[in-house]
Amino acid sequence: MSAVIDYIKDSFEELRNNVSWTPRAELQRLVVIVLVFSVIFSLAIWGADTVLSEVVGFYFQLING
C-alpha cells in the first residue's frame, strides 16, 4: 500500500513541477476552436447520413416497385 501512496505523491509532484501547462487564455481559445470544428464535423456527418438515408430509401422503393 505504501508503494501506491508514494506513486501518487510522485505523480502529483511531477504534475506540479515538471509539466508545462498551457496558459489559460490560449487554452480557452483552443477549446473554442475544438468546439466549433466538432459542431461543423457533426453537422457534416448528419448531412451525409441524411443524404445517404434518402438514397437508400429511394433505392429500396425502386426495387420493391
Contact map, one row per residue, 1 for C-alpha under 8 A:
11111000000000000000000000000000000000000000000000000000000000000
11111100000000000000000000000000000000000000000000000000000000000
11111110000000000000000000000000000000000000000000000000000000000
11111111000000000000000000000000000000000000000000000000000000000
11111111100000000000000000000000000000000000000000000000000000000
01111111110000000000000000000000000000000000000000000000000000000
00111111111000000000000000000000000000000000000000000000000000000
00011111111100000000000000000000000000000000000000000000000000000
00001111111110000000000000000000000000000000000000000000000000000
00000111111111000000000000000000000000000000000000000000000000000
00000011111111100000000000000000000000000000000000000000000000000
00000001111111110000000000000000000000000000000000000000000000000
00000000111111111100000000000000000000000000000000000000000000000
00000000011111111110000000000000000000000000000000000000000000000
00000000001111111110000000000000000000000000000000000000000000000
00000000000111111110000000000000000000000000000000000000000000000
00000000000011111110000000000000000000000000000000000000000000000
00000000000011111111000000000000000000000000000000000000000000000
00000000000001111111100000000000000000000000000000000000000000000
00000000000000000111110000000000000000000000000000000000000000000
00000000000000000011111000000000000000000000000000000000000000000
00000000000000000001111101100000000000000000000000000000000000000
00000000000000000000111111100000000000000000000000000000000000000
00000000000000000000011111110000000000000000000000000000000000000
00000000000000000000001111111000000000000000000000000000000000000
00000000000000000000011111111100000000000000000000000000000000000
00000000000000000000011111111110000000000000000000000000000000000
00000000000000000000000111111111000000000000000000000000000000000
00000000000000000000000011111111100000000000000000000000000000000
00000000000000000000000001111111110000000000000000000000000000000
00000000000000000000000000111111111000000000000000000000000000000
00000000000000000000000000011111111100000000000000000000000000000
00000000000000000000000000001111111110000000000000000000000000000
00000000000000000000000000000111111111000000000000000000000000000
00000000000000000000000000000011111111100000000000000000000000000
00000000000000000000000000000001111111110000000000000000000000000
00000000000000000000000000000000111111111000000000000000000000000
00000000000000000000000000000000011111111100000000000000000000000
00000000000000000000000000000000001111111110000000000000000000000
00000000000000000000000000000000000111111111000000000000000000000
00000000000000000000000000000000000011111111100000000000000000000
00000000000000000000000000000000000001111111110000000000000000000
00000000000000000000000000000000000000111111111000000000000000000
00000000000000000000000000000000000000011111111100000000000000000
00000000000000000000000000000000000000001111111110000000000000000
00000000000000000000000000000000000000000111111111000000000000000
00000000000000000000000000000000000000000011111111100000000000000
00000000000000000000000000000000000000000001111111110000000000000
00000000000000000000000000000000000000000000111111111000000000000
00000000000000000000000000000000000000000000011111111100000000000
00000000000000000000000000000000000000000000001111111110000000000
00000000000000000000000000000000000000000000000111111111000000000
00000000000000000000000000000000000000000000000011111111100000000
00000000000000000000000000000000000000000000000001111111110000000
00000000000000000000000000000000000000000000000000111111111000000
00000000000000000000000000000000000000000000000000011111111100000
00000000000000000000000000000000000000000000000000001111111110000
00000000000000000000000000000000000000000000000000000111111111000
00000000000000000000000000000000000000000000000000000011111111100
00000000000000000000000000000000000000000000000000000001111111110
00000000000000000000000000000000000000000000000000000000111111111
00000000000000000000000000000000000000000000000000000000011111111
00000000000000000000000000000000000000000000000000000000001111111
00000000000000000000000000000000000000000000000000000000000111111
00000000000000000000000000000000000000000000000000000000000011111
